[in-house]
């Protein structure tokens, strides 16, 4: 696994998963290890949206679309600047992922796959989020697992997850170079 090889090609990595899957933890660790920027999709919520989620109510379609647009614009700006960025983003629905990614091929989607029982345990005991644990069933039911993502067992130790992602990033970088060399 070569971190130097990855750093030469700016990428955006979306770490997706249901609440409690470890998106923020993995994203922070990976961005720290690579020296890339970390962004959390939660930071793009309005205060009204955050308060609504905290009270246990999901966003309405207009609120969700505005939130997704802000995330899309942040990713677009990072790509234009050439900044390597790791973003924790739920990405539960295919339509949400499509709105955020757009037609961008420079984005690697990594999905942290975690069983409901593990997620339920995780969200009940964390303090860093405005997410109301009562929304977990709603989120899990809305999950449409990504078809073209790198799926990782989110129950593994964080360092093992990071190593899997780095290996995948190296594979993508190597395939891109092979195509460019042809």
Secondary structure, DSSP 8 states (H G I E B T S, - for coil): --HHHHHTS--EEEEE-STTSSHHHHHHHHHHHHT-EEEEGGGGS-HHHHHHHHTT----HHHHHHHHHHHHHHHHHHHHHT--EEEE----SHHHHHHHHTT-SSEEEEEEE--HHHHHHHHHT--S----GGGHHHHHHH----SSSEEEETTS-HHHHHHHHHHHHHHHHHHHHHHHH-
